[in-house]
Each structure stands twice: as C-alpha cells, then as structure tokens.
C-alpha cells in the first residue's frame, strides 16, 4: 500500500498527546513532531523530566506532569489541561493519542517480579485503555487517530514476558478498537518496533545481574546458564539497535498519511518478526523453541 500525504493531514499545529516522554522513543517522538509543526503534549511522571523538555525551548512542545498511568486519578486533570490549551489555540479537538509509556524487565516467568509486572500491566494495558476512554471525545472532534508503540509481540519471546504480554494485549485492544470505531473512521495504528535504543534496553544487563543475586538460588540455577548465553547473544543484537529518532520519523509518517497503514515496522529484526506472523502458530513456536534451545 502506498502511503499518501495530503495537505489536509499536514501538522498545522494539530494537537498530539504522547505518553512516556522522559526518554527513548517517547522523548524522540515528542521532539520530532513538535519540530515539524504539531502541538505536542508530552507526558512524564517526574518534574525533572518535564524541566528537561522545557529546557529545549521548543515552542510547540508542552510537557504535562505528572502523569503516571498507574495512578488513574491523574488523568482527568491532564485531560482538562490539554483541552484548555487546544481551545485556546482554536483547535477543534485532539488529532492523535500516541500510547508509548512502559518499560519491562528480563526474567523467566517463574522468577518474574509480580509487583513490577503489575506496574507494567497497569501502565501498558489498564492505563492505556483509560487514556483512550479519556481522549476519545477530543479525538472524535479532531477527526484524529490513535497510535500504539509496540513490540512485534505476536511471537513468544522467552525472558521478556513482562514486555511482550502487555503488547499481546495492546495488539488485541488496537485491533478491536479499529472495528468498534469504524463509524467515526478513527484509525488505530501500530508502530511495531524491533530492536530500538532506549534507556530500558541499556539497563537490562545491570538489572539482570542484580536479579541473579536476589532470585532464590534453588530456582535461578535452572535458568542461569541459558540467561548468560542469552545475554551474550543480546550483546550483538544491542549493537544493531535502531535509534529512536527513526521510530519518530515513522510516527510522523503515520500521522501525516491520509490513509495510514494499520501496521508499520521499524527497528532491528522488526521485519523478520512480522514475517513470522504469517506462519502457523505451531510452526512459529517450534522455530523459537529451537532457536532458544541452541543458545
């Protein structure tokens, strides 16, 4: 499908709300869109991150703090601030919600930190749905769209369940919304990111080292050899990760397309992951089991 860019879809200071803008893809996307003419509401949890964004002195970039998606009570005040600014600028509504917030950790399912997993589920799934519910009235008025930043999550990837399980859910939510919102022609676009340079990816080695020290030895001993080999394998993967600015460029493309694709792939190995989705589930599971057995 050829992506068409129309003057009707030009930035023209249209309002875009991006979650999780303290670093990585969220920050790069917020800056990129603001510099190209969108009015960007960039949400962060910490005032220091909001101050860092203000320090860029980008007139189209408006930090919104605090917004912690595990604290749903913060959403109404944030929505009020966004709606007030859109009205002040004479905008009809919100042009896009870009759902990006989230992190994740490395662990076998047996050893996952359930409190951390709950936080990730609340942020990526419950919090994201709450944001959709809060923003849809403005999106309808703005004849806008919803963009989801996700991993290629339809394939089972050992040791990163806390990330991919959320993206399995988000994939379902986005595809369901695409059907439910047909009467208003509100696209739900997934930007499916392969290996991307983010703060989370750079922390994984250090966090895994700490986890191996605090996990119960009688259980972690079963996994440690495989995790060590996985870590070595990931070192080569990490060297090929894509810069988050490349993801931001794809987001811009999706926002400016008159008829956006429902899925865009960007990042190291994203294309390979997308290809695996076309294969039967049994075949995919067998391929991945064999790959991880050989690590």
Backbone bond lengths (Angstrom), bond angles and torsions (degrees), N, CA, C in turn:
res aa  C-N    CA-C-N  psi(-1)  N-CA   C-N-CA  omega(-1)  CA-C   N-CA-C  phi
1 X - - - 1.464 - - 1.522 109.47 -
2 X 1.320 117.77 129.01 1.456 122.27 177.97 1.522 109.11 -83.33
3 X 1.328 115.93 127.96 1.456 120.02 179.67 1.520 109.33 -83.18
4 X 1.318 116.28 121.96 1.457 121.11 -179.24 1.518 110.63 -100.75
5 X 1.317 116.30 135.80 1.457 121.44 177.24 1.520 107.89 -108.62
6 X 1.315 115.81 126.45 1.459 121.50 -176.12 1.515 110.14 -115.06
7 X 1.311 116.26 149.61 1.463 119.79 175.30 1.515 110.65 -58.31
8 X 1.348 117.25 -32.42 1.456 120.90 179.53 1.529 111.82 -63.93
9 X 1.327 116.79 -19.49 1.459 120.82 -177.91 1.526 111.37 -107.51
10 X 1.326 117.73 16.93 1.458 120.10 179.29 1.529 109.96 -70.24
11 X 1.336 118.22 156.96 1.472 121.10 -176.20 1.523 114.46 -54.46
12 X 1.342 117.21 -56.70 1.464 121.82 174.00 1.531 112.50 44.34
13 X 1.341 116.63 38.63 1.465 124.24 177.22 1.531 113.05 62.16
14 X 1.322 117.28 22.02 1.455 119.49 176.58 1.521 110.13 -62.49
15 X 1.329 115.75 146.13 1.455 120.65 -175.31 1.519 113.29 -79.43
16 X 1.325 115.58 129.99 1.464 122.90 178.04 1.520 108.04 -130.07
17 X 1.330 116.89 130.39 1.456 121.48 179.18 1.526 108.55 -108.85
18 X 1.332 116.68 123.41 1.465 122.11 -178.16 1.522 108.79 -118.64
19 X 1.324 117.63 127.08 1.466 120.59 177.48 1.527 110.33 -94.25
20 X 1.336 115.07 152.97 1.468 120.46 175.72 1.514 113.94 69.44
21 X 1.340 117.43 55.16 1.464 121.82 -172.96 1.528 114.50 -101.84
22 X 1.321 117.41 16.43 1.462 118.56 -178.21 1.520 112.32 -71.35
23 X 1.340 117.71 -28.13 1.466 120.91 -177.17 1.523 109.10 -163.12
24 X 1.325 115.75 -179.87 1.453 122.16 171.32 1.517 115.55 56.90
25 X 1.318 115.29 -137.95 1.467 121.24 -174.17 1.522 111.63 -62.38
26 X 1.340 117.42 -41.67 1.459 120.03 -178.20 1.516 112.64 -62.19
27 X 1.328 115.89 -46.81 1.469 119.79 -179.94 1.538 110.68 -65.32
28 X 1.338 116.29 -46.17 1.460 119.84 -179.56 1.524 111.11 -60.85
29 X 1.329 116.61 -40.60 1.463 120.88 -179.80 1.520 111.51 -66.81
30 X 1.321 116.49 -44.81 1.468 120.28 179.73 1.525 111.02 -58.76
31 X 1.313 116.57 -46.04 1.478 120.81 -178.86 1.524 110.32 -66.42
32 X 1.312 116.43 -46.75 1.468 121.15 -177.71 1.528 111.20 -59.08
33 X 1.319 116.95 -46.00 1.471 120.49 -178.25 1.519 111.44 -68.47
34 X 1.339 116.49 -39.56 1.472 119.66 179.37 1.518 110.82 -64.20
35 X 1.310 116.94 -40.75 1.466 120.41 -178.79 1.521 112.20 -68.87
36 X 1.321 116.47 -16.70 1.466 119.80 -179.09 1.517 112.96 -107.15
37 X 1.329 116.95 13.57 1.453 119.23 167.57 1.508 118.03 110.30
38 X 1.339 118.14 -5.51 1.451 119.55 173.82 1.529 110.07 -80.12
39 X 1.332 116.76 149.98 1.460 121.17 167.03 1.524 106.39 -86.89
40 X 1.330 116.58 114.66 1.460 121.35 -171.32 1.523 111.21 -109.03
41 X 1.315 115.85 120.84 1.458 122.26 172.54 1.530 106.82 -94.86
42 X 1.325 116.05 107.06 1.461 122.13 -172.34 1.527 109.34 -103.73
43 X 1.330 117.23 109.26 1.456 120.00 -175.56 1.532 111.44 -89.07
44 X 1.328 114.98 140.43 1.468 122.43 176.56 1.522 108.51 -141.71
45 X 1.332 115.36 161.08 1.472 119.88 179.92 1.522 112.19 -87.20
46 X 1.354 116.55 -31.25 1.455 120.34 -170.28 1.527 111.44 -113.87
47 X 1.327 114.95 142.15 1.464 120.40 -179.48 1.522 111.67 -62.13
48 X 1.328 117.35 -33.57 1.469 120.07 179.32 1.527 111.18 -60.94
49 X 1.324 116.49 -37.25 1.466 119.93 178.50 1.533 111.19 -72.12
50 X 1.326 116.35 -35.97 1.465 119.71 175.79 1.527 109.86 -64.14
51 X 1.322 116.20 -41.97 1.463 120.77 179.62 1.528 111.02 -64.29
52 X 1.334 116.30 -37.51 1.466 120.13 177.29 1.527 110.87 -61.81
53 X 1.324 116.81 -41.44 1.469 120.00 177.93 1.528 111.15 -68.01
54 X 1.319 116.58 -39.61 1.477 118.94 177.41 1.519 110.73 -61.82
55 X 1.326 115.92 -33.73 1.455 120.87 -178.58 1.518 113.67 -64.09
56 X 1.316 117.34 -16.41 1.468 120.88 177.53 1.523 111.46 -73.62
57 X 1.343 116.54 -18.12 1.473 122.58 179.41 1.530 111.48 53.66
58 X 1.307 115.03 41.21 1.457 121.17 175.63 1.534 107.81 -93.26
59 X 1.330 117.65 112.51 1.478 119.84 -171.97 1.524 114.45 -61.60
60 X 1.315 118.46 -25.97 1.466 120.54 -178.86 1.520 113.09 -90.02
61 X 1.336 117.39 2.16 1.458 121.73 -176.58 1.530 109.60 -106.31
62 X 1.328 116.44 117.93 1.463 121.60 -176.53 1.530 109.31 -118.90
63 X 1.335 118.25 101.55 1.469 119.62 177.47 1.526 111.05 -66.64
64 X 1.316 116.35 139.81 1.460 123.29 176.48 1.522 107.78 -120.37
65 X 1.335 116.75 119.23 1.461 121.34 -176.71 1.533 109.36 -145.64
66 X 1.339 118.30 138.85 1.464 125.88 0.42 1.521 111.20 -93.62
67 X 1.336 115.46 151.36 1.455 120.64 165.72 1.528 107.84 -140.40
68 X 1.295 114.77 100.15 1.456 123.28 174.66 1.521 106.04 -108.09
69 X 1.329 117.69 114.51 1.462 120.65 -172.66 1.525 113.42 -73.04
70 X 1.320 117.45 -1.31 1.467 119.34 169.14 1.531 110.33 -86.45
71 X 1.332 116.84 -5.72 1.460 122.93 179.69 1.530 108.02 -119.92
72 X 1.312 115.64 83.24 1.458 120.65 -172.94 1.523 112.69 -62.80
73 X 1.335 116.61 -21.09 1.465 119.48 179.69 1.531 112.24 -66.96
74 X 1.344 117.67 -13.64 1.465 120.17 178.19 1.527 112.47 -81.41
75 X 1.324 117.43 -15.23 1.466 120.51 -173.29 1.533 113.28 -67.67
76 X 1.339 120.32 -46.27 1.476 118.52 -177.34 1.520 114.11 -57.32
77 X 1.321 117.82 -41.40 1.468 120.16 179.78 1.532 110.25 -65.44
78 X 1.328 116.39 -39.24 1.457 120.35 177.90 1.522 110.73 -63.08
79 X 1.323 116.93 -44.12 1.467 121.44 179.79 1.526 110.45 -62.62
80 X 1.312 115.87 -40.05 1.466 120.07 178.61 1.521 111.06 -61.44
81 X 1.336 116.63 -41.61 1.467 120.57 179.92 1.527 111.10 -66.33
82 X 1.326 116.75 -41.57 1.463 120.89 179.55 1.528 110.21 -66.21
83 X 1.318 117.31 -46.41 1.467 121.01 -179.18 1.523 111.15 -61.65
84 X 1.333 115.92 -39.72 1.467 120.12 179.99 1.525 111.18 -63.70
85 X 1.336 116.67 -42.66 1.464 119.99 -179.68 1.522 111.24 -69.10
86 X 1.323 117.29 -39.31 1.463 120.06 177.91 1.531 110.68 -62.09
87 X 1.329 115.98 -41.33 1.467 119.96 178.06 1.522 110.65 -64.84
88 X 1.324 115.89 -41.26 1.474 119.96 179.58 1.515 111.06 -60.55
89 X 1.351 116.18 -35.86 1.458 120.64 -179.08 1.528 112.74 -84.07
90 X 1.326 116.71 -4.84 1.461 119.34 -179.88 1.516 113.56 78.87
91 X 1.342 117.28 20.09 1.463 121.06 178.04 1.533 109.46 -84.45
92 X 1.313 116.81 142.67 1.463 121.07 -177.25 1.522 112.20 -70.42
93 X 1.298 117.40 -29.75 1.460 121.45 -177.80 1.513 109.78 -178.09
94 X 1.315 115.84 -160.38 1.464 121.37 -178.00 1.518 109.21 -95.56
95 X 1.324 116.93 131.18 1.461 120.49 -177.75 1.521 112.25 -82.46
96 X 1.340 117.42 -32.38 1.469 118.08 -178.70 1.516 111.78 -157.02
97 X 1.327 114.48 142.99 1.460 123.07 166.55 1.514 106.25 -109.37
98 X 1.332 116.70 123.47 1.464 121.77 179.05 1.518 107.80 -112.00
99 X 1.321 115.99 108.94 1.459 122.47 -174.78 1.525 109.17 -91.18
100 X 1.328 116.07 109.73 1.456 120.85 -173.20 1.522 113.74 -130.15
101 X 1.323 118.57 -24.54 1.466 122.06 -171.20 1.521 112.02 -56.77
102 X 1.328 115.69 142.22 1.455 120.74 176.48 1.510 111.40 147.17
103 X 1.310 116.37 168.62 1.459 121.10 -178.95 1.510 110.83 -142.98
104 X 1.329 116.20 -102.46 1.449 120.36 -179.81 1.515 111.10 119.07
105 X 1.326 115.83 170.61 1.464 120.37 -178.37 1.514 109.87 -147.59
106 X 1.336 115.00 169.67 1.461 121.91 -179.43 1.523 109.05 -100.39
107 X 1.333 116.46 123.49 1.467 120.55 177.66 1.518 109.53 -173.69
108 X 1.333 117.79 144.78 1.470 119.51 167.78 1.529 108.55 -64.37
109 X 1.320 116.99 152.85 1.461 120.32 -179.37 1.529 111.12 -54.36
110 X 1.327 117.22 -39.34 1.460 121.16 -177.81 1.523 112.50 -60.59
111 X 1.341 116.84 -26.11 1.464 120.51 -174.10 1.526 113.32 -115.33
112 X 1.312 117.31 9.46 1.460 119.57 -179.39 1.522 111.57 -61.42
113 X 1.332 115.74 140.60 1.459 121.82 173.45 1.527 107.68 -76.05
114 X 1.306 117.12 111.04 1.459 120.52 -173.34 1.523 112.60 -68.63
115 X 1.317 117.13 -29.82 1.469 118.53 176.57 1.524 110.14 -67.13
116 X 1.331 115.94 -42.66 1.461 119.23 176.76 1.511 111.86 -65.17
117 X 1.335 116.39 -38.77 1.458 120.69 179.24 1.527 110.35 -65.60
118 X 1.331 116.25 -38.99 1.471 119.67 177.15 1.530 110.26 -62.08
119 X 1.321 116.31 -43.00 1.467 119.95 178.06 1.520 110.72 -59.09
120 X 1.336 115.82 -43.19 1.464 119.59 -179.60 1.519 111.28 -65.88
121 X 1.319 117.25 -41.98 1.462 120.90 177.56 1.524 111.11 -62.97
122 X 1.320 116.67 -42.62 1.459 120.20 179.73 1.527 111.03 -65.23
123 X 1.325 116.27 -38.86 1.462 120.10 -178.84 1.518 111.67 -72.94
124 X 1.330 116.63 -53.03 1.453 120.75 -171.58 1.521 113.82 -80.14
125 X 1.334 117.50 -31.17 1.464 120.09 -174.38 1.528 111.03 -106.79
126 X 1.330 117.25 -68.21 1.463 119.95 -177.61 1.525 111.53 -61.69
127 X 1.332 116.80 -47.12 1.460 120.32 -179.37 1.516 112.34 -63.96
128 X 1.335 116.20 -38.56 1.467 119.19 179.50 1.529 111.71 -66.28
129 X 1.337 116.39 -39.47 1.470 119.55 176.80 1.531 109.99 -65.13
130 X 1.335 116.38 -41.03 1.466 119.97 177.92 1.529 111.14 -60.38
131 X 1.329 116.85 -38.27 1.465 120.35 178.20 1.526 111.11 -66.90
132 X 1.323 116.94 -40.36 1.461 120.12 177.12 1.523 109.83 -60.95
133 X 1.326 116.53 -47.05 1.460 120.20 -179.62 1.525 111.33 -59.46
134 X 1.339 116.15 -41.24 1.460 120.54 -177.58 1.526 112.40 -72.27
135 X 1.331 116.48 -33.68 1.470 120.07 -172.98 1.527 114.48 -92.11
136 X 1.325 117.72 -19.71 1.474 119.13 -173.53 1.530 114.42 -56.40
137 X 1.349 120.00 -40.52 1.475 116.84 176.81 1.524 112.74 -57.39
138 X 1.334 117.18 -40.93 1.471 120.17 178.45 1.520 110.92 -70.57
139 X 1.336 117.83 -36.13 1.462 121.04 180.00 1.527 110.54 -66.83
140 X 1.318 116.77 -39.46 1.470 119.08 176.47 1.529 110.43 -59.80
141 X 1.331 115.91 -46.09 1.471 119.29 -179.36 1.526 110.89 -63.97
142 X 1.327 116.11 -35.71 1.465 119.94 -178.03 1.515 114.02 -87.62
143 X 1.365 116.63 3.38 1.464 121.49 -176.99 1.528 109.36 47.69
144 X 1.334 113.91 51.77 1.452 120.60 -171.32 1.512 114.88 -101.67
145 X 1.321 114.64 -158.26 1.460 122.23 -175.36 1.520 110.25 -149.32
146 X 1.324 115.57 166.22 1.460 122.03 178.83 1.515 107.92 -118.74
147 X 1.322 116.17 131.94 1.469 121.79 -179.02 1.522 108.52 -119.73
148 X 1.319 115.77 131.85 1.461 122.22 -178.88 1.522 109.13 -115.00
149 X 1.336 116.94 122.92 1.463 121.50 173.63 1.519 107.05 -90.34
150 X 1.330 116.91 115.44 1.464 121.01 -174.42 1.526 110.37 -137.38
151 X 1.333 115.38 167.11 1.459 120.85 169.25 1.525 108.32 -86.76
152 X 1.344 117.91 165.95 1.473 119.20 170.39 1.529 108.19 -70.86
153 X 1.323 116.48 83.48 1.468 121.44 -160.30 1.510 115.52 -94.29
154 X 1.318 119.26 0.58 1.450 119.93 -174.19 1.531 111.19 -82.02
155 X 1.313 116.84 -1.55 1.459 120.03 177.00 1.531 109.05 -110.87
156 X 1.341 118.23 141.08 1.467 120.66 -179.13 1.529 110.93 -77.31
157 X 1.310 116.59 121.73 1.465 121.39 -178.15 1.519 109.40 -119.59
158 X 1.319 118.54 111.43 1.462 121.43 -177.42 1.520 113.34 -57.17
159 X 1.323 114.39 146.15 1.462 125.77 171.76 1.530 114.17 77.93
160 X 1.322 119.25 -4.89 1.472 120.41 177.17 1.535 110.13 -126.28
161 X 1.317 116.05 36.16 1.468 120.64 -178.29 1.521 112.09 -60.39
162 X 1.331 117.91 -35.85 1.463 119.53 -177.75 1.527 111.62 -61.62
163 X 1.331 116.82 -25.72 1.465 121.09 176.99 1.526 110.06 -86.70
164 X 1.325 116.15 -53.12 1.456 120.23 -170.35 1.522 113.22 -74.19
165 X 1.324 118.22 -30.68 1.467 119.10 177.24 1.525 110.55 -61.80
166 X 1.328 116.26 -40.27 1.470 119.92 177.28 1.519 110.61 -64.26
167 X 1.332 116.54 -39.68 1.453 119.29 -179.17 1.523 112.63 -73.26
168 X 1.338 117.82 -28.50 1.466 119.86 169.31 1.527 108.81 -56.97
169 X 1.340 115.71 -47.85 1.462 120.93 -178.51 1.515 111.35 -64.72
170 X 1.327 116.53 -43.72 1.466 120.69 -179.75 1.519 110.51 -62.75
171 X 1.331 117.03 -39.23 1.460 120.69 177.38 1.528 110.42 -57.73
172 X 1.330 115.77 -43.92 1.467 120.49 178.63 1.524 110.99 -64.93
173 X 1.328 116.52 -43.54 1.466 120.87 -178.90 1.528 110.45 -62.24
174 X 1.340 116.32 -46.95 1.459 120.39 -178.05 1.524 111.48 -62.77
175 X 1.320 116.54 -43.31 1.461 119.99 -178.88 1.531 111.34 -69.09
176 X 1.328 116.39 -35.17 1.466 120.00 177.39 1.526 110.58 -68.36
177 X 1.333 116.30 -43.27 1.462 119.86 177.98 1.520 111.48 -62.05
178 X 1.326 116.50 -35.77 1.455 120.04 178.71 1.528 110.50 -56.94
179 X 1.317 116.60 -37.06 1.469 121.32 178.80 1.524 110.68 -77.57
180 X 1.338 116.16 -46.90 1.465 120.04 -175.38 1.520 112.63 -66.47
181 X 1.330 117.11 -29.48 1.468 120.37 -175.10 1.530 112.64 -97.27
182 X 1.329 116.95 11.30 1.466 120.03 178.98 1.521 113.62 -55.09
183 X 1.341 119.57 -39.41 1.471 118.29 -178.30 1.522 113.52 -58.13
184 X 1.317 117.18 -26.40 1.472 120.55 -178.35 1.525 111.96 -105.66
185 X 1.333 116.48 4.53 1.469 122.14 177.71 1.527 111.51 52.48
186 X 1.324 115.50 49.62 1.467 121.39 178.51 1.528 108.09 -101.20
187 X 1.331 117.99 105.41 1.460 119.88 -178.97 1.531 111.46 -68.65
188 X 1.326 115.49 146.73 1.456 122.42 169.19 1.524 107.16 -116.34
189 X 1.311 115.81 112.76 1.465 122.80 -171.40 1.523 109.24 -110.59
190 X 1.321 116.56 128.53 1.462 120.33 175.20 1.525 110.21 -103.93
191 X 1.338 115.66 122.15 1.460 121.40 172.17 1.521 105.60 -95.27
192 X 1.299 116.80 104.41 1.460 121.45 -170.33 1.521 108.90 -96.09
193 X 1.318 114.93 108.68 1.461 121.95 -170.27 1.523 112.12 -97.52
194 X 1.308 116.09 126.16 1.451 121.09 169.58 1.517 108.90 -80.26
195 X 1.329 117.46 -146.30 1.464 120.39 -179.08 1.519 111.82 -62.83
196 X 1.321 116.67 117.88 1.469 122.80 -178.22 1.516 109.27 -130.18
197 X 1.319 116.47 141.13 1.459 121.00 179.75 1.526 109.86 -73.61
198 X 1.327 116.22 110.54 1.455 121.38 178.59 1.518 109.20 -137.37
199 X 1.330 115.44 168.24 1.463 119.37 177.28 1.525 110.69 -62.19
200 X 1.332 116.63 -36.92 1.465 120.70 -178.78 1.518 111.17 -63.02
201 X 1.343 117.12 -41.94 1.461 119.57 -178.72 1.522 111.41 -67.75
202 X 1.321 117.35 -35.29 1.468 119.94 -179.82 1.519 112.37 -73.97
203 X 1.354 117.11 -21.12 1.466 120.56 179.66 1.523 113.42 -86.52
204 X 1.324 117.34 -13.50 1.462 120.00 -168.52 1.521 113.10 -60.79
205 X 1.336 118.67 -41.09 1.465 120.77 -179.54 1.519 111.34 -61.93
206 X 1.339 115.84 -46.90 1.465 120.02 -178.47 1.524 110.56 -64.68
207 X 1.324 116.95 -41.76 1.464 120.63 -178.83 1.521 111.41 -67.15
208 X 1.333 116.79 -37.42 1.457 119.72 178.38 1.528 110.60 -66.30
209 X 1.328 116.75 -39.17 1.471 120.27 178.28 1.528 110.68 -60.57
210 X 1.325 116.27 -41.51 1.467 120.24 178.43 1.523 110.19 -67.10
211 X 1.327 115.96 -43.19 1.467 119.76 -178.62 1.524 111.80 -60.46
212 X 1.320 116.92 -40.77 1.460 120.39 -179.01 1.533 111.92 -64.18
213 X 1.308 115.93 -22.21 1.468 119.96 177.85 1.530 112.26 -83.86
214 X 1.335 116.91 -29.58 1.467 119.03 -173.98 1.524 113.54 -102.61
215 X 1.345 117.35 -17.46 1.454 118.99 176.17 1.534 109.77 -64.90
216 X 1.323 118.58 149.71 1.471 120.48 175.27 1.529 110.36 -58.09
217 X 1.318 116.34 123.64 1.460 121.16 -174.06 1.525 112.61 -58.20
218 X 1.329 116.16 -36.62 1.460 118.88 -177.52 1.530 112.18 -66.58
219 X 1.333 116.43 -20.04 1.465 119.83 177.31 1.528 111.59 -99.43
220 X 1.330 117.23 -43.94 1.469 119.59 -176.62 1.521 111.88 -65.06
221 X 1.348 117.16 -25.17 1.460 120.65 -179.93 1.528 111.74 -59.68
222 X 1.323 116.84 -30.17 1.458 120.15 178.98 1.536 111.50 -65.25
223 X 1.331 115.78 -33.35 1.460 120.93 -172.25 1.529 114.88 -103.26
224 X 1.313 117.69 -20.37 1.462 119.93 -170.04 1.528 113.66 -56.09
225 X 1.327 120.95 -45.72 1.475 118.83 179.02 1.527 112.62 -57.88
226 X 1.342 116.38 -44.92 1.466 119.52 -179.94 1.528 111.19 -66.16
227 X 1.348 116.79 -39.08 1.460 120.02 179.36 1.522 111.74 -66.32
228 X 1.321 117.10 -35.82 1.472 120.82 176.69 1.527 110.28 -64.72
229 X 1.328 116.43 -43.74 1.464 119.57 178.46 1.527 110.52 -66.90
230 X 1.342 115.92 -39.64 1.471 120.24 176.73 1.525 110.36 -60.05
231 X 1.324 116.36 -41.29 1.459 121.88 179.59 1.531 111.03 -62.10
232 X 1.324 116.50 -42.52 1.467 120.39 177.84 1.520 110.80 -64.83
233 X 1.338 115.74 -41.62 1.453 120.11 178.83 1.520 111.01 -63.99
234 X 1.322 116.59 -37.67 1.463 120.98 -178.68 1.521 112.41 -70.37
235 X 1.333 117.45 -22.01 1.466 119.38 178.30 1.526 110.38 -60.89
236 X 1.343 116.02 -41.07 1.458 119.40 176.59 1.517 111.90 -68.64
237 X 1.320 115.96 -37.87 1.466 121.01 177.54 1.528 110.46 -63.43
238 X 1.340 116.17 -44.44 1.461 120.76 -177.88 1.520 112.07 -60.40
239 X 1.332 116.27 -34.31 1.466 120.07 -179.19 1.528 111.99 -66.80
240 X 1.328 116.76 -17.80 1.466 120.95 -176.96 1.525 112.72 -107.32
241 X 1.313 116.66 7.03 1.460 119.06 -178.64 1.533 111.58 -61.54
242 X 1.318 115.05 148.74 1.461 122.30 -178.12 1.525 110.37 -86.70
243 X 1.318 116.64 142.94 1.460 120.71 178.30 1.531 110.28 -66.82
244 X 1.333 117.76 141.65 1.476 120.10 -177.94 1.521 113.57 -61.13
245 X 1.325 117.07 -23.60 1.462 119.57 178.17 1.532 111.59 -62.74
246 X 1.336 116.29 -28.82 1.466 119.53 176.70 1.521 110.76 -67.22
247 X 1.324 116.08 -37.35 1.461 120.08 176.30 1.530 109.39 -64.36
248 X 1.330 115.40 -42.48 1.467 120.17 179.66 1.527 111.37 -58.80
249 X 1.309 117.00 -37.61 1.466 120.61 178.21 1.530 111.27 -63.48
250 X 1.340 116.24 -38.27 1.458 120.13 179.14 1.528 110.31 -69.26
251 X 1.329 116.98 -38.45 1.463 120.62 176.76 1.532 109.56 -60.52
252 X 1.309 116.58 -45.55 1.468 120.86 178.58 1.533 110.50 -58.24
253 X 1.322 115.77 -43.63 1.462 120.79 178.56 1.523 110.99 -60.36
254 X 1.335 115.97 -43.04 1.471 120.27 -179.40 1.519 111.69 -66.81
255 X 1.328 116.77 -33.42 1.459 120.07 179.58 1.520 111.95 -74.13
256 X 1.315 116.90 -33.26 1.462 120.27 -175.82 1.531 113.27 -89.70
257 X 1.331 117.34 -10.41 1.458 120.12 179.74 1.527 110.43 -72.95
258 X 1.308 116.37 131.85 1.462 119.91 177.82 1.520 109.85 -63.48
259 X 1.314 116.48 -40.64 1.462 122.06 177.24 1.529 107.41 -125.63
260 X 1.330 118.03 84.65 1.464 120.04 -175.38 1.521 111.90 -67.59
261 X 1.322 115.12 148.72 1.467 119.23 171.21 1.520 108.07 -66.68
262 X 1.309 116.30 155.64 1.464 119.13 179.18 1.523 111.15 -82.00
263 X 1.326 117.20 -18.63 1.459 120.89 177.56 1.514 109.92 -139.08
264 X 1.316 115.39 132.19 1.453 122.55 171.35 1.528 106.96 -121.70
265 X 1.325 116.77 143.00 1.457 120.81 177.53 1.520 109.62 -116.03
266 X 1.331 115.56 135.63 1.458 121.20 179.74 1.524 107.95 -153.07
267 X 1.312 116.15 145.78 1.457 119.55 177.83 1.516 112.20 107.70
268 X 1.321 115.59 158.09 1.458 121.81 -176.85 1.526 111.39 -56.87
269 X 1.318 117.27 127.06 1.466 126.12 176.92 1.523 113.63 70.98
270 X 1.319 118.62 6.97 1.471 119.94 179.29 1.527 110.95 -63.42
271 X 1.331 116.77 -38.05 1.455 120.28 179.84 1.519 112.32 -64.84
272 X 1.340 115.87 -40.62 1.463 120.02 178.97 1.522 110.51 -64.20
273 X 1.326 116.14 -41.15 1.466 120.06 178.94 1.526 110.73 -64.40
274 X 1.321 116.31 -39.52 1.465 119.99 178.80 1.528 110.72 -64.10
275 X 1.333 116.45 -38.11 1.465 120.10 178.99 1.529 111.18 -62.53
276 X 1.343 116.54 -40.46 1.460 120.15 -178.10 1.525 112.13 -60.44
277 X 1.329 116.66 -26.72 1.459 119.57 -179.82 1.525 113.17 -65.24
278 X 1.317 116.26 -22.41 1.455 119.11 -179.08 1.528 112.25 -81.04
279 X 1.324 116.64 -11.21 1.451 120.76 -179.32 1.526 110.40 -88.72
280 X 1.330 117.96 156.35 1.472 120.10 175.79 1.530 110.78 -58.86
281 X 1.316 116.52 146.13 1.461 121.69 -177.30 1.527 111.69 -55.63
282 X 1.314 116.98 -40.82 1.461 120.99 -179.06 1.531 110.86 -61.22
283 X 1.327 116.70 -38.62 1.463 121.30 -179.71 1.528 110.15 -69.33
284 X 1.332 116.27 -43.95 1.468 120.51 179.04 1.523 110.99 -60.48
285 X 1.327 116.10 -46.08 1.461 119.87 179.92 1.529 110.72 -59.96
286 X 1.323 116.55 -39.56 1.461 120.87 179.96 1.525 111.38 -66.51
287 X 1.333 116.94 -41.80 1.467 121.27 179.25 1.523 110.60 -61.84
288 X 1.323 116.71 -46.47 1.451 120.19 -176.94 1.534 111.35 -71.17
289 X 1.317 117.37 -36.92 1.457 120.11 176.69 1.528 110.65 -61.41
290 X 1.325 115.71 -41.06 1.459 120.11 179.81 1.523 110.69 -67.58
291 X 1.328 116.04 -40.73 1.467 118.98 -179.26 1.523 111.10 -62.90
292 X 1.310 116.67 -45.80 1.475 118.98 -176.75 1.533 111.25 -75.99
293 X 1.311 117.32 -24.20 1.458 119.85 176.13 1.526 110.01 -68.65
294 X 1.340 116.48 -27.30 1.462 120.96 -177.43 1.518 113.65 -88.20
295 X 1.327 117.32 -4.37 1.464 119.04 179.47 1.527 110.86 -69.62
